[in-house]
Amino acid sequence: MNYISTRGGVQNIPFKEAVMMGLADDGGLLLPEEIPTLTEGDLDALAKYDYPELAFQIISRYATDIPAADLMELIDRSYASFTHPDVTPVVHQDGVYILELFHGPTLAFKDVALQLLGNLFEYLLAERGEKMNILGATSGDTGSAAIYGVRGKKNINIFIMHPHKKVSPIQELQMTTVTDPNVFNIAIRGTFDDGQHIVKETFGDLAFKSRYALGAVNSINWARVLAQIVYYFYAWGQVRKATGCKEVYFSVPTGNFGDIFAGYIAMRMGLPIKKLILATNENNILTRFIRNGDYSIGAVHPSLSPSMDIQKASNFERYLFYLYRGDSDKVRAAMQTFAEGNKLAFTEEEIKRVAEDFMSTSVDSEQTIATIRDFFKKSGYVLDPHTAVGVRAGQELAGGECPVICLATAHPAKFGEAVEKAIGEPPTYPASLQGIDKRDRRCEVLDADLEQIKHYLAENAI
């Protein structure tokens, strides 16, 4: 399996090179040349596997240049760090199926991909005899998951930017209390979008990227999306066993379009998804796009679900490639238009095609609190604010003919203030968070300035 860029300037590169390249050298995002399609018999077989074996069956179709034994060992090692034997268990609560993606080291769905990506990086660097400096930006959960994925690993330094005082207290602590010598936390005076812009601009400086051997952990790295495809198949298999239904809805809280894009690829592979429900908070650029083709940037509004406080969705370009039927020239022109005017327009025919796969709604903070409260009263189950956005959207938009699977993207303890406001008591802290506020911390506060960040990275690069 080879990979291409959405913008057409990179073609025919193998999986290993795609992982190491991160952002394509032409500024685009990498995608497989073709998406493997599965038969009904394939789906029946995949539904019988446990999570690590299922991950191997899916990922091996894309990572064809890694020996099978090596890939299986990497997968086993990655998911051995999860506290639940099913890795991503599915539970039935108040009429919906909750796909719990928070049993990894940092209690968020990002662990599913970043534990694997950290091990992939270490494996490939050892194979090549090289070193890497990872640069990433986070709106909350990616940062800690990336840090835990590579902390203490050989030949890697990691630099993670988060918006200063605009992530939850627990999210900040999970990042800044990791004091391994290869971990560098940067709190930028700005937004997540500012950090993501710095990442893309830095990777776009090819001489700097090469000199400091930059690597990407944000969902611009294809391996992130690939690892997330797996749990769509896993959840579908579990719900099919429970209900006998072959077709399901997935409701996905997202701001960056990465998690739901993994579901879109699963759909293109043949997974019988009736509709993907895209759930946003007040920062609803993606909802506006799906409903009426309005992809225009507004102000970033702080919310109770800060990981979704995003206006520039990093993975949207990947979807554009498919919406534009693989026309990389059109993608490149669209991204240039967006860079210049902060908006894109779509034809009626394109909007109609979007609606064939997606539905969407926006859930504000008041509705989020009400959903957490009402869900807890009915079931005793505690939702985190992001998951509550997804549950509310699923309950509103899904028809009754198919089960609804809602992605639980974080443990409620990561957003204790919102949960306590909703249910009148704080969530139970798992062992990994107990005493976290007493640990040593290390973090540098810098301006959201491209040259300042590049200078800091150059001074501390491995």
N, C-alpha and C positions, 0 to 999 in steps of 0.2 A: 504493500500500500504506500503510495507516494502522496505528497501534499503540495498544494498550490496556495497562492495568495489571492485574497478577494479582489486585489487590485491588478492582478495579472503579471506583476514583475518578478515573481518567484514561482518556479514550477519544478516538478519532478524531484522533490527532496524527500528522503526517507523519514520515518517516524522519529528516529533518534535525533536527526538534525532539526526536525521541527520542534522537538521538545527544547533543545538547546537554543534555538533561534528565538523562541518566544514570540515577540512581535516580528512580523515579516520585514525583511530588509527594505521593501518598497513602501513601508508604512501601513500595509494592510494586515489582515488577520489570516492565519493559516487554516485550511480546511482539507479534508481528504479529497483526493481526485474523484472518488465515487463513494457512495454510501452503501455498505453491504445490505442486501435485502434478505429477510428471513421468511421462510414458509410457515404455514400453520404447524407443520410437524416440528420445525425448529423451535417454535414458541412453546409447544407442548414439552419438548425436551428441556428447554431452559428453565421452565417453571419448576422442575424437580431438583435443581441444584441448590446447595447452600450458598451463602453470599460470596465467599472467596472463589469458589469454583465458577459461579455465574460471572463474577468479575473477570476471571480468566477467559471464559468463553466469549464475552463481549470485547474485551480489550485486545485480545489476541488477533481479532479480525482487523484491527487498525495498527497494532504494533508488530508488524510482520517481520521486522528485522531484529527482534529480541528473541533469543532461543526460548523455547517453551518452558524449560526447567527454570531458567533464570527469571522469567516473567512470573511464574507461579510462586517462586520464593519471594520476590518483591511484594506481590499481593498479600501473601500470607503474613509477611513481616509487618506490612502496613496496617492490616486490620486486627492483628494481635493486640494492638494498643487500645482497642475499643472495649468498653466495659460490659456490653451486652453480647451474648453468644450469637445472636442473629445479626449483629452489626447495625442494621437499620430495621428494627422491628416495626410491624404494623399493628396498631391497636384500634378497636372499634369503639367509638365514643359518640353518644348523642347523634346517631344517624350518619356519621361520617367516619371514614377510615383515616387515621392519623399515621403518617409515615414518619417515625421518629428518627431524625437525622442528627441527634445531639449526643450520641453516646461515645464520641471521640474525646481526645485529650483536652480540647478547649470548649466542649459542649456546644458545638455549632456544626452546621452541615458542611462548612468548608473543610473540616477534618477529613471527610470522606475522600476528597481529592488531594488535599495537601499532604497527608501522610504518605500517600503513594508518590506524589511528585517529589517530595523530599528524598525518598529512597531512590527514585529514578535518577535524580540529579547526582546523588552520591555514586551510584552504579556507573553512570555514563562518564563522570569526571575521572573515576578510577581507571576506567577502560581507556580513556584518552590521555591520561597523565596531565590533566589540566586543572585549573582553579576557576572559581566563579564568584562574582559579586551580584547577589540578587537585589534588585530594586523593585519595590512595590508600594502601592497606596491602598489604604483601607478605609472603608466607612464604618468599620467596627470589628467584624468577625474574621475577615481574611487575614488581617495582620497577625493576630495571635495564632491562628491555625498555621500560617506560613512559618512563623517563628518556631512553633513546636514541631513543625515538620523537619526543620533543618538545624535546630539548636544542637551544638556540639558535634555536628557532622564535619568530616574532614574536607578540606579544600573549598569551603563555602563561607563567605560572610554574607549577612543579610541586612538590608537597610529598608525599614518600613516606615512610611509616612502615615500619620493619622491626623485628622483635623483637631487642633488643640481645643480641649474641653467640649467637643461636639460628638463624643462617643459616650456610651454608658460608663459609669464608674468601674464596673466589673470588667468591661472590655478594655478600658485603659490599664487597669491593674494586671490583667492577663498578659498584656504586652510588656509593660514597663518593669514587671517583677522578674522577667527572664534576663538574667545578668551574665549569661554565658559570653565569653570574649568575642564570639563571632556574631553577636546580635547587636544591632544598632537601631534604637527607636528614635524617631524624629516626629515631634509634634509640630505641625505647620500652622502658622497663623493664617487660616483660610478654610476652605471646604474640601470635601473629598474630590470634587471635580477639579479643583486646583491641583491636588496631588496627582490625580490621574493624568492631567495635562502635562505635568512635569515628567511623569514616567514616559509618556509617549514621545515627548520632545527629546528626552535624553536618549531613548532608544533610536530615535530618528537621526541622531548624531552618530553616524556609523563609525567614524574614527574613534570617538569616545567609547562607544559600545565595544569596539574591538579591543582598544587599549586596556580597558578595565574588565573585560570578559563578563559583560552584563548578562544576567539571566532574569527571566520573568516568572513570577508566581501568580500575578493577577490572572483573571479569567481570559486575558488575551492569550494565555498559553493554552494551546489545544488540549494538552494532557489533562488540564482541569476539567474541561467540558467532557472529555471522554470518560473520566472516572465517574462523573455524575450521571451519565447515561444509564449506568448499571442499576442504580436504585429505582429507576422507573420500571425496568423489567422485573426487579425483585418484588416491588410493591404490587405490580399487576399480577404476578404469579400467586402472591399470598391472598389477594382479594378474590382472585378467580377460584382458588381452592375453597374459600369461605362462602362464596355466593353462587358459584357456577356461571357468573356473568363473564363474557369474553371482552366486552367493551366497557371502558371506564372513563370518567372525567379525572383530570388532575388539576388541582387548584394550587397555584404557586405564587407566594409572595416574593416579589422581585423588584429591584430598581435598576439593575445592571444588565438584565436580559440574559445572564449566563445560565442560571439554574433552569429557567424555562426553555432556553435554547437547547439544553441537553435533552429535555423532553421532546422538543421538536425533532431532533435527530432520531430519537427512539421511535417517534411516529413515522418518520420517513423510512426507517428500517423495517417497519411492518407491525410495530406494537399497536394493537387496536385501541387507540385513544379517540374517544368521541370528540372531545374538545379540550384544549388546553386553556384553563382559566387563569389569566394573568391578573394578579391582585397588586394594586399599588396603594400607597398612603397619600397624603396631601401632595406629594411630589409625583404628579400623575402624567408625566409626558408620555409614558407608554400606553396608558389607558386612552389618552386622547388620540394617539396614533391608531390604535386598534379600532376604536369606535368611529372615528371620522377622518383619519389620515392626517391629523394635526400633530406633526412632530416638530414642535417649537419649544425652545428653552424658556423657562420661567425662572423666577427666583427660587432658591433652595429654602424650604420651610422646615425648621427643626420640628421633629415629631417624636412620638413615643416609640417608633420603630426606626431608629437612626441608621441602621444598615441599609435602609431603602431611601435615604435622603439624598437622592441623586437626580441630576437632570441630563447628564450625558451618559447614555447606556453603552458601556464598552463593547458589548457583544452584538449590538444592534447591526453593525456592519456585516456580520456573518449572515444574519437573517436577510439583509438586503440582497446579498449575493444570490440567494435562492428566490427571493421575491422578483428579482430582475432576471431570473432564469439563467444565471451564470454569466451574465454580461459584465465582465470586470471593468470595461471602459465606463459603463454606466455607473457602477459602484464608485469608481474613482472620482468621476465628475460629481456625483451626489455628495460624497464626503468633502470635496472641495467647496461645494455650495454651502454645506452645513457649517464648515469652518469659517466661512466668510459672513454668513447671515444668520447662523444659529437656528435655522429651520429648513425643513424639507416639505415638498408638496408631492402628493400621490394622485394618480388617476383613479377614476371610479372603478375601473376594472381591477387595479391593484388593491384597492380597499376591499373589494368584494372577495378577492383571493385570500387576503389576510383573515377575513371573517370565516372562511371555510375551516380554518384551523384554530382560531383563537376567539375567546370572549374576554371581556375585561371590565372591571369596575374599580373605583377608588374608595377607600375606607378611611375616614378621618379619625383623629385621636379620640373624640367622644364615642364614636362607634366602636373603636378598638377596645376601649375600657368596658363598654356595655357588653361586647362579645365575650371578653375574658370573664366578666362577672356572671353572665347568663349561662355560659358553658359550664362554669364551675358549679353553679347552683344545680344544674340538671344532672351533671355527671360526676362531680367531684374531681374532674381533671383540670389541671392548670395549664393554660396556654401562655406562651410568651407573646409580646405584642405583635411580632412579625407573623407568627403562626395564626394569631387571631385575625389579622388582615386576610390571610388566605382562607380561613374557615368561614368568615363572614361572606367573602366573595363566592365561595363554593356553595354555601347555603342559598345565596340570592340567585345565582345564575344557572346552576346545574338543573337539568330536568330530572324527574324522578325515575326514569327508566333504567338508569345506569348508576352504579356506585360512584361515590365521590371520594377521591383520595386527596387529602390535604397534606402538603409538605410542612412538617414541623421543623423549622430551620434552626431553632436555638432552644436551649434549656431555659425555663422561666426564671431561674436564679440569676441569669445574666442581666435581667431587667427587673430587679426586685422592686424598685419604686413604683413602676407602672402596675405591676401585679398587686402590690399591697394596696394601691389606690383602688383597684378594681374589686378585690375580694376581702379587703379589710385585714389581711394578715400577710406577712412576708412569705415568699416561697421557701421551701426547704433547700438549704445549701448542700450540694453534694460534697464529698470529701475533698475533691480537687480545689474547691473554692474556700474551704474553711481556713481562716487565718491569713488569707491572701493580702489583706490590708496591712499586715504586720511585717511583710517581707521587704527586703531591700529592693530599691527601684533604681532604674537608670534610664534617662531620656533627655534628649537635646531638643530645646524649643527653638525653631528657626522660622524665618519668613517663608512664605510660599513663593519663593524666588528660584527660578531655574538655575541660575549661575551659582547661587549660594548652596543649593543642594548638590550640584555637581562638584563644587569645591570640597564640600564635606565628604562626599563619597570618595573623591580622589585621595583625600588625606587618610582615609581609614580603610581603603581597599586592601584585600588580601594579596 
